[in-house]
């Protein structure tokens, strides 16, 4: 999801740099997927840390 958003962001910014006509508004919405993908990755990291702590706490008893 992050990569789709990153590509959409590049596609959205390219006309601004090249001086051509801008893309439709939905491309700006697709570029928001970069933030959503980043949040999903962060949530996965936090869940992994929590699972590791639970497992370590269970093994130490």
Residue, then its C-alpha position, 0 to 999 in steps of 0.5 A: x500500500x505504501x508503494x502504491x501511494x508513493x508512486x501516486x505521489x510521484x505521478x501527482x507531483x510530476x506535472x507540477x515540476x514539468x509544467x504540464x496540466x495537473x492530474x485529476x483530484x483522485x490522484x491526490x486521494x491515491x497519494x494518501x495511501x502512502x500515509x496509510x501504508x506507513x501507519x499499517x506498517x507501524x501498527x504491525x511493528x507495535x503488534x510484533x513488539x507486544x507479542x515478543x514481550x508476551x512470549x518473553x514474559x511467558x518463558x521467564x516464568 
